[in-house]
Amino acid sequence: MTTGIIFDIKRYAIHDGPGIRTTIFMKGCPLACPWCHNPEGIEPTLAMAYNQKRCIRCGACVENCPQQALCLEADGVVSTGAPCTLCFTCTEVCPSGAREKIGREVTAATLLTEIQKDTPFYDTSAGGVTFSGGEPLMQAQFLMELLKLCGDENIHTTVDTTGHAGRETLMAVAEQTDLFLYDLKMMDPDKHKQYTGVSNHLILDNLEHLAQKGTVIIIRIPLIPGVNDDVQNLDQTGSFLNGLPGVKKVHILPYHDFQKSKYNRFRMQYNRWDLTPPTRQLLSRAKKHLEGFGLEVAIGG
C-alpha cells in the first residue's frame, strides 16, 4: 500500500468544489508563491514548528532531545547548532504544544477510512473529497491510489492543482478525477517566474491539453492587488480561457493576509508585507472584466 505525507484534513469544506467536502492537504509544491496561504505545505518532507508564544519554558524538550540540539534561553528554546534528526521526541514531551510536527505519513487505505467518515455529508450535498496542498501531483502515485479507492466507493473526487507537473502524470491523474480546480495566476511567463519561481509555459500547455480532452475544469484565479489585477493580465487571461473548449467557470479567490500568522508560527520568513487584500470594488471590476469574455465568474470558491 502506497504511503504519502499530508499536513491537514479539513472537514465540512464548502469552498473546495461542489457540495460539502473533505479536503486533504498534501505536502510539497514546486512553486514558491509569496502569497501562499499554506506555507507549511511547500516543503515535501516532514517538518518541525515552534510557537514561541505558546512555550512555557519548562525545558522538557531540551532535556529529552536525543541529539542535544536544543537549549533554553530567556526568549525561548533555540538550536545549539547540533543537527536535528526530526525524531519528534520534543513534540511528544511538550506539554503546551509549542513544538509541533508538521505533516504525517499515512497509507492510502488509512486515509480512505478518514474520508469515508463524511460520506453522509457527501450523499446529502453532492459533495466529495478534494485533494489540495501544496501540490498533490507531487505525490502522484499516492494521489492516484487514493483517487482509485475513492472512485471504487463512488466518492466524487476533485484535485486542486497548480498544473505544474509532467504531462503523463497529469493525464494519468485526470483518468481518475471527476473535477480539476486549476490555478491560473498570471499570463506573462517572466512575471510568473518572478513571483512563483517557475515559468507558466508548462501550466498553460497542460491546461490546454486537459481542456482538449474534455476534462471538467474550474479555473481559480487568486487576485492579488499590484500583482495580477492589471487590465493587461485580465485581458490575456480572459482571451486565453475563452479559447479553451468547455472551460467556462472561473472563481476569483481574493488574496487575504490570514496566513501571516502561519509564517510566524512556523518560523518562516515572509517577504511580502506590502501585499493587501483586494477591495470589493476591485473584485467586482475584475469579475465584470472576465465576464466580458463569455466566462461564468464567481467571487470565492
C-alpha positions as CSV (number, residue, x, y, z in Angstrom):
1,M,0.0,0.0,0.0
2,T,1.4,3.4,-1.1
3,T,2.1,6.0,1.6
4,G,2.1,9.8,1.4
5,I,2.6,12.8,3.5
6,I,-0.3,15.1,4.4
7,F,-0.4,18.1,6.7
8,D,-4.1,18.7,7.3
9,I,-7.6,17.4,6.9
10,K,-10.4,20.0,6.6
11,R,-13.9,18.6,7.1
12,Y,-17.1,20.3,6.1
13,A,-15.3,22.3,3.5
14,I,-17.7,24.3,1.2
15,H,-15.2,26.2,-1.0
16,D,-13.1,23.4,-2.5
17,G,-15.6,22.0,-5.0
18,P,-19.3,21.2,-5.2
19,G,-21.3,20.3,-2.1
20,I,-19.8,19.6,1.3
21,R,-16.3,18.2,1.0
22,T,-13.4,16.7,2.9
23,T,-10.2,18.5,1.8
24,I,-6.9,16.6,2.2
25,F,-3.8,18.8,2.2
26,M,-0.8,17.1,0.8
27,K,2.8,18.2,1.3
28,G,5.1,19.5,-1.4
29,C,4.8,22.2,-4.0
30,P,7.1,23.1,-6.9
31,L,6.1,26.8,-6.7
32,A,7.0,29.3,-4.1
33,C,4.3,32.0,-4.3
34,P,4.9,34.8,-1.8
35,W,1.1,35.0,-1.0
36,C,0.9,31.2,-0.3
37,H,-1.9,30.5,2.3
38,N,-0.4,27.1,3.2
39,P,3.4,27.8,3.6
40,E,3.7,24.7,5.7
41,G,2.8,22.6,2.7
42,I,5.6,23.9,0.4
43,E,8.4,21.5,1.6
44,P,7.7,17.9,0.6
45,T,9.1,16.4,3.9
46,L,8.0,16.3,7.5
47,A,9.0,19.4,9.4
48,M,9.1,21.0,12.8
49,A,7.4,24.1,14.1
50,Y,8.0,26.1,17.3
51,N,5.5,28.5,18.6
52,Q,7.4,30.8,20.9
53,K,4.3,32.4,22.3
54,R,2.9,29.1,23.5
55,C,6.2,27.9,25.0
56,I,6.1,27.8,28.9
57,R,9.9,27.5,29.2
58,C,9.6,24.2,31.1
59,G,12.7,22.7,29.4
60,A,11.2,19.3,28.7
61,C,12.2,19.4,25.0
62,V,15.8,20.3,25.9
63,E,16.1,17.5,28.5
64,N,14.7,14.9,26.2
65,C,16.3,15.7,22.9
66,P,18.5,12.7,21.9
67,Q,20.8,14.9,19.8
68,Q,21.2,17.7,22.4
69,A,20.1,20.0,19.6
70,L,18.1,22.4,21.9
71,C,18.8,24.8,24.7
72,L,16.6,27.1,26.8
73,E,17.3,30.8,26.8
74,A,15.4,33.8,28.1
75,D,13.3,34.3,25.0
76,G,12.6,30.6,24.5
77,V,14.1,27.4,23.1
78,V,16.8,27.8,20.4
79,S,19.1,25.5,18.5
80,T,22.5,24.5,19.9
81,G,23.7,24.1,16.3
82,A,23.7,20.3,16.5
83,P,21.7,18.7,13.7
84,C,18.0,17.9,14.3
85,T,17.2,14.4,13.0
86,L,13.4,15.1,13.2
87,C,12.8,12.3,15.6
88,F,10.0,14.5,17.1
89,T,10.7,13.4,20.6
90,C,10.3,17.1,21.6
91,T,6.8,17.3,20.3
92,E,5.8,14.2,22.3
93,V,7.0,15.7,25.6
94,C,6.0,19.3,25.1
95,P,3.1,19.9,27.5
96,S,1.9,23.2,25.8
97,G,2.0,22.2,22.2
98,A,4.7,24.8,21.4
99,R,6.6,22.3,19.4
100,E,4.6,20.8,16.6
101,K,5.2,18.1,14.0
102,I,4.2,19.4,10.5
103,G,2.9,16.5,8.4
104,R,2.2,12.9,8.9
105,E,2.8,9.8,6.8
106,V,-0.3,7.8,6.1
107,T,-1.3,4.9,3.8
108,A,-4.0,5.4,1.2
109,A,-6.2,2.9,2.9
110,T,-6.0,4.7,6.3
111,L,-6.8,8.0,4.6
112,L,-9.8,6.4,2.8
113,T,-11.2,5.4,6.2
114,E,-11.0,9.1,7.3
115,I,-12.7,10.2,4.1
116,Q,-15.5,7.7,4.4
117,K,-16.5,9.2,7.8
118,D,-18.0,12.1,5.9
119,T,-20.0,10.0,3.4
120,P,-23.4,11.1,4.8
121,F,-22.5,14.7,4.0
122,Y,-21.4,13.9,0.5
123,D,-24.6,12.0,-0.1
124,T,-26.9,14.8,1.0
125,S,-25.0,17.7,-0.7
126,A,-23.5,16.1,-3.8
127,G,-20.1,16.6,-2.3
128,G,-17.0,14.5,-2.0
129,V,-13.2,14.7,-1.4
130,T,-10.8,17.3,-2.6
131,F,-7.0,16.8,-2.8
132,S,-5.1,20.0,-2.3
133,G,-1.8,21.1,-0.9
134,G,0.9,22.0,-1.5
135,E,0.6,20.4,-4.9
136,P,-1.0,16.9,-4.8
137,L,0.6,16.0,-8.2
138,M,4.0,15.9,-6.4
139,Q,2.8,12.7,-4.8
140,A,1.3,11.3,-8.0
141,Q,1.4,7.6,-7.1
142,F,-0.2,8.2,-3.7
143,L,-2.8,10.5,-5.2
144,M,-3.7,8.1,-8.0
145,E,-4.2,5.2,-5.5
146,L,-6.4,7.5,-3.4
147,L,-8.4,8.5,-6.4
148,K,-9.0,4.9,-7.4
149,L,-10.1,3.9,-3.9
150,C,-12.5,6.8,-3.8
151,G,-13.8,6.0,-7.2
152,D,-14.5,2.4,-6.2
153,E,-16.6,3.8,-3.3
154,N,-18.4,6.3,-5.7
155,I,-17.0,9.3,-3.9
156,H,-16.7,12.4,-6.1
157,T,-13.1,13.5,-6.4
158,T,-11.6,16.9,-7.0
159,V,-7.9,17.8,-7.5
160,D,-6.8,21.3,-6.7
161,T,-3.6,21.9,-8.7
162,T,-1.1,24.4,-9.9
163,G,-0.9,22.4,-13.1
164,H,2.9,22.3,-12.9
165,A,3.6,18.6,-13.5
166,G,4.6,16.3,-16.3
167,R,2.0,15.8,-19.0
168,E,2.0,12.0,-18.5
169,T,1.4,12.3,-14.8
170,L,-1.3,14.9,-15.2
171,M,-3.2,12.8,-17.7
172,A,-2.9,9.7,-15.6
173,V,-4.4,11.6,-12.7
174,A,-7.2,13.0,-15.0
175,E,-8.3,9.5,-15.8
176,Q,-9.3,9.0,-12.1
177,T,-10.5,12.6,-11.3
178,D,-14.0,14.0,-11.6
179,L,-13.1,17.7,-11.4
180,F,-10.0,19.9,-11.5
181,L,-9.7,23.2,-9.7
182,Y,-6.9,24.7,-11.8
183,D,-4.9,27.6,-10.5
184,L,-4.2,30.3,-13.1
185,K,-2.1,33.1,-11.5
186,M,-0.9,35.3,-14.4
187,M,-0.3,35.1,-18.1
188,D,3.1,36.7,-18.5
189,P,5.8,33.9,-18.2
190,D,8.5,36.2,-16.9
191,K,6.3,37.8,-14.3
192,H,5.0,34.3,-13.3
193,K,8.6,33.2,-12.8
194,Q,9.4,36.3,-10.8
195,Y,6.6,35.7,-8.4
196,T,6.3,31.9,-8.2
197,G,9.8,30.7,-9.1
198,V,8.7,28.9,-12.3
199,S,7.5,29.8,-15.7
200,N,3.9,29.2,-16.7
201,H,4.6,27.5,-20.0
202,L,4.0,24.0,-18.7
203,I,1.0,25.2,-16.7
204,L,-0.7,26.7,-19.7
205,D,0.2,23.8,-22.0
206,N,-1.2,21.3,-19.5
207,L,-4.4,23.3,-19.2
208,E,-4.9,23.4,-22.9
209,H,-4.3,19.7,-23.1
210,L,-6.8,18.9,-20.3
211,A,-9.4,21.1,-22.0
212,Q,-8.9,19.4,-25.4
213,K,-9.6,16.1,-23.7
214,G,-12.9,17.3,-22.3
215,T,-11.8,17.3,-18.6
216,V,-14.1,19.1,-16.2
217,I,-12.2,22.2,-15.0
218,I,-13.0,25.2,-12.9
219,I,-10.3,27.9,-13.1
220,R,-9.2,29.5,-9.9
221,I,-7.5,32.9,-10.0
222,P,-6.0,34.3,-6.8
223,L,-6.5,38.0,-7.2
224,I,-3.6,39.9,-5.7
225,P,-3.6,43.7,-6.0
226,G,-0.4,45.0,-7.7
227,V,0.5,41.6,-8.9
228,N,-2.2,40.2,-11.3
229,D,-5.1,42.6,-11.2
230,D,-4.0,44.8,-14.1
231,V,-6.1,45.2,-17.2
232,Q,-3.5,43.6,-19.4
233,N,-3.3,40.4,-17.4
234,L,-7.1,40.2,-17.1
235,D,-7.4,40.7,-20.9
236,Q,-4.8,38.0,-21.6
237,T,-6.4,35.6,-19.1
238,G,-9.9,36.1,-20.5
239,S,-8.8,35.7,-24.1
240,F,-6.9,32.5,-23.3
241,L,-9.7,30.9,-21.4
242,N,-12.3,31.9,-24.0
243,G,-10.3,29.8,-26.5
244,L,-10.4,26.6,-24.4
245,P,-13.2,24.2,-25.2
246,G,-15.6,23.5,-22.3
247,V,-13.8,25.9,-19.9
248,K,-16.3,28.5,-18.7
249,K,-16.3,28.6,-14.9
250,V,-13.9,30.9,-13.2
251,H,-13.6,31.5,-9.5
252,I,-11.8,34.6,-8.3
253,L,-10.1,34.0,-5.0
254,P,-9.4,37.2,-3.1
255,Y,-6.0,37.4,-1.5
256,H,-6.1,37.6,2.3
257,D,-3.4,38.0,4.8
258,F,-4.6,35.5,7.4
259,Q,-1.5,33.3,6.6
260,K,0.9,35.9,8.0
261,S,0.4,34.3,11.5
262,K,1.4,31.0,10.0
263,Y,4.8,32.3,8.9
264,N,5.4,33.4,12.5
265,R,4.2,30.1,13.9
266,F,6.4,28.0,11.5
267,R,9.3,30.5,11.9
268,M,9.3,31.1,8.1
269,Q,10.4,34.3,6.5
270,Y,7.6,36.3,5.0
271,N,8.8,38.9,2.5
272,R,5.6,40.5,1.1
273,W,4.2,42.5,3.9
274,D,3.2,45.1,1.2
275,L,0.5,42.8,-0.2
276,T,-3.0,43.8,0.7
277,P,-6.4,42.2,0.1
278,P,-8.4,43.4,-2.8
279,T,-11.3,45.8,-2.2
280,R,-14.9,44.9,-3.2
281,Q,-14.7,47.4,-6.0
282,L,-11.6,45.7,-7.4
283,L,-13.2,42.3,-7.2
284,S,-16.3,43.5,-8.9
285,R,-14.3,45.2,-11.6
286,A,-12.2,42.0,-12.3
287,K,-15.3,39.9,-12.3
288,K,-17.1,42.1,-14.8
289,H,-13.9,42.3,-17.0
290,L,-13.6,38.5,-17.3
291,E,-17.4,38.1,-17.8
292,G,-16.8,40.2,-21.0
293,F,-15.1,37.2,-22.5
294,G,-18.1,34.9,-22.1
295,L,-17.0,33.3,-18.8
296,E,-19.1,32.4,-15.8
297,V,-17.3,34.2,-13.0
298,A,-17.9,33.9,-9.2
299,I,-16.0,35.5,-6.4
300,G,-14.8,32.9,-3.9
301,G,-14.7,29.2,-4.2
